[in-house]
Amino acid sequence: MEKEFKDNNQFKSVFEQKNTFGNPLFYIRLGENEIDPVSAVKGVQDILGVAFNKDRLDSLMPQLQNILELGENPRLVLDFINYGNEQLVFRALLGDGESTKKLAVLVNQPRRQFGLGKLEFDNLSRLSKIDPESVVLPLLYYENGNQELIVTQYVDDARCVYGGYKKWGMFDPRPEYHFEEFAPEVSEQLQVSMIALLVHYYDHENNLGIAKTHLSGDDFIISQDWNSQDPNTLLSNMKLISARECIHMPFAQYLDLLRLEFTQGTHYKDKNVIEENILINCKSEMPLSSDVIERGIELGKKI
């Protein structure tokens, strides 16, 4: 069910109604010192209410009306569609009929330190200048002093890459949200493609490489245009959707770190990750083979 919002108070109902992905309360990721998920949810409600309040000049609405060329007082529909370890994902529909614009709205999970949303927005903005085709395009950033959100382009019914359950696959929202395991040849090409995009988005001008990746579940999506019968079409239908941090080092050193770290399975709760002995591969769940990593590096150089 989708809900149209006409005033700030109605944003509360997005947490009470049946959304595409259910109640966000069940998907809240709290920080170590937080014990109250209800208060955390209220923080999410509050920033959505302020950011999309049509009556506030400091909201995002005037900018969105300008960017999207919307008319006065556009209809707004908000739907909770997914979640990650770092963000809750909402879909915003603005306008009516065929002129309706779709956007993704990414709100920080409570476990995420304030300020990292802005850092990610800046990173994605810089990466989109390297190549806008294979990275989700960030549009606007908003904060209210306690919470942050990012508005980006929306990819229709995107399929989320996941490497849990000791197998690689994707969560597909069509026809209903479900997990599909990849065949071995697709799984291998997926891993190659993800490494390739990390290499492709190395910023040679500033000597910056993408760091703190979560290959399993948070960093990549696949569009519905992907031909599941042809693994080689994966790369052209993949998008990088996260860039938490970047690391400053020469390109050769960055490649060596890819080779070293991705041969081990990791999770952001691991001691080595928490103590920052792991810099890039912070959540892959499963190790990648050296052959896959090398193929990904070579493919990334050619994109």
Beta strands, then each sheet from edge to edge (+ up, - down):
strand 1: 3-4
strand 2: 76-83
strand 3: 87-94
strand 4: 101-108
strand 5: 138-143
strand 6: 148-153
strand 7: 159-162
strand 8: 169-172
strand 9: 178-181
strand 10: 208-211
strand 11: 220-222
strand 12: 238-240
strand 13: 245-248
sheet 1: 1+ 2- 3+ 4- 6+ 5-
sheet 2: 9+ 8- 7+ 11- 12+
sheet 3: 10+ 13-
end
